[in-house]
Amino acid sequence: MKSAESKIIKGLVIKFENEKLIPDLFGEYDGNLNRIEKLLNVDIRSRGKVLEIFGKNAELTHNVLNDLYRQLKKGFSVGFEEVDASIRMNNKINNEVDKSKLSDLLIKTIKKNIRPRTYSQINYVETLRKKELVFGIGPAGTGKTYLAVAYAVYMLEKGEVDKIVLSRPAVEAGERLGFLPGDMKEKVDPYLRPLYDALEDVLSAKKIERNMELGVIEIAPLAFMRGRTLSNSFVILDEAQNTSRMQMKMFLTRLGFNSRMVVTGDLTQIDLPLEEKSGLFEALKVTKNLYQAEQVIFKDVDVVRNPLVQKIVDAYGSFERSKK
């Protein structure tokens, strides 16, 4: 970041009233401002609580800084993740919903509060609140599974459900369980690890272990769902694109009274044999007009991991389209 006195050129001016929030807004060693300058190709110059912004993305930068400042006023911390999310949210391609909802729409758990970071995530969380069956469809890194797990924990802690059931198809990337070493738990745990990761971010390890011992939280392969009725439960099926048509029908019909069900998947990442159709395709068509079911579609712009991940997703998308 350059000194405000280095040039006298008229830029876009932004002023912040609360000086105590300025250090957190700027970040350690002005890290947040430097990141904004790099990502948006702008020049930001400071004079106390006044900033002057230069460059073709000055207006976008103005909106991003105001958004981050509002988050700080509401008591949220601001770091690189928040900077990246705010840039996505304020970009024209993602300019469809009231941005004030970002700070207001929280998933509150004992360990942490989670805010949606994109418009699709806002829609997703609102849909999780209203519908019994929710499909979250889109590329990796868009928060489909993480937000579903966080919302499941929120409902469990509020006493709105008695149990969380997390499941995945146990056959992925061309591997079959029978050819893997170890007992059943050792065979399936690597496939279920992403679900453990999401859970560990919103619950302490001690509480996870205790709840699993009590059967309050269950993480199991999809095959273990057969023949069951899951009542008073929050049920999540991850990587649903790797289900067969019969497996998907079996899973959807496990839904019992006072339960919620979330199905997440990426239709561009199907690991089934070429001759086998994904059950997720059929399920989306079959449930499309059901009142208590809704589909939320995530796009490449919703990727909330390292910005490079979004570029990789975009590059693969372009490559796949070029082959058609």
Rosetta blueprint (number, residue, H / E / L):
1 M L
2 K E
3 S E
4 A L
5 E L
6 S L
7 K L
8 I L
9 I L
10 K L
11 G L
12 L E
13 V E
14 I E
15 K E
16 F L
17 E L
18 N L
19 E H
20 K H
21 L H
22 I H
23 P H
24 D H
25 L H
26 F H
27 G L
28 E H
29 Y H
30 D H
31 G H
32 N H
33 L H
34 N H
35 R H
36 I H
37 E H
38 K H
39 L H
40 L H
41 N L
42 V L
43 D E
44 I E
45 R E
46 S E
47 R E
48 G L
49 K L
50 V E
51 L E
52 E E
53 I E
54 F E
55 G L
56 K L
57 N L
58 A H
59 E H
60 L H
61 T H
62 H H
63 N H
64 V H
65 L H
66 N H
67 D H
68 L H
69 Y H
70 R H
71 Q H
72 L H
73 K H
74 K L
75 G L
76 F L
77 S L
78 V L
79 G L
80 F H
81 E H
82 E H
83 V H
84 D H
85 A H
86 S H
87 I H
88 R H
89 M H
90 N H
91 N L
92 K H
93 I H
94 N H
95 N L
96 E L
97 V L
98 D L
99 K L
100 S L
101 K H
102 L H
103 S H
104 D H
105 L L
106 L L
107 I E
108 K E
109 T L
110 I L
111 K L
112 K L
113 N E
114 I E
115 R L
116 P L
117 R L
118 T L
119 Y H
120 S H
121 Q H
122 I H
123 N H
124 Y H
125 V H
126 E H
127 T H
128 L H
129 R H
130 K H
131 K L
132 E L
133 L E
134 V E
135 F E
136 G E
137 I E
138 G L
139 P L
140 A L
141 G L
142 T L
143 G L
144 K H
145 T H
146 Y H
147 L H
148 A H
149 V H
150 A H
151 Y H
152 A H
153 V H
154 Y H
155 M H
156 L H
157 E H
158 K L
159 G L
160 E L
161 V L
162 D L
163 K E
164 I E
165 V E
166 L E
167 S E
168 R E
169 P L
170 A L
171 V L
172 E L
173 A L
174 G L
175 E L
176 R L
177 L H
178 G H
179 F H
180 L L
181 P L
182 G L
183 D L
184 M H
185 K H
186 E H
187 K H
188 V H
189 D H
190 P H
191 Y H
192 L H
193 R H
194 P H
195 L H
196 Y H
197 D H
198 A H
199 L H
200 E H
201 D H
202 V H
203 L L
204 S L
205 A H
206 K H
207 K H
208 I H
209 E H
210 R H
211 N H
212 M H
213 E H
214 L H
215 G L
216 V L
217 I E
218 E E
219 I E
220 A E
221 P E
222 L H
223 A H
224 F H
225 M H
226 R L
227 G L
228 R L
229 T L
230 L E
231 S L
232 N L
233 S E
234 F E
235 V E
236 I E
237 L E
238 D L
239 E L
240 A H
241 Q H
242 N H
243 T L
244 S L
245 R H
246 M H
247 Q H
248 M H
249 K H
250 M H
251 F H
252 L H
253 T L
254 R L
255 L E
256 G L
257 F L
258 N L
259 S L
260 R E
261 M E
262 V E
263 V E
264 T E
265 G E
266 D L
267 L L
268 T L
269 Q L
270 I L
271 D L
272 L L
273 P L
274 L L
275 E L
276 E L
277 K L
278 S L
279 G H
280 L H
281 F H
282 E H
283 A H
284 L H
285 K H
286 V H
287 T L
288 K L
289 N L
290 L L
291 Y L
292 Q L
293 A E
294 E E
295 Q E
296 V E
297 I E
298 F L
299 K L
300 D H
301 V H
302 D H
303 V L
304 V L
305 R L
306 N L
307 P H
308 L H
309 V H
310 Q H
311 K H
312 I H
313 V H
314 D H
315 A H
316 Y H
317 G H
318 S H
319 F H
320 E H
321 R H
322 S H
323 K H
324 K L
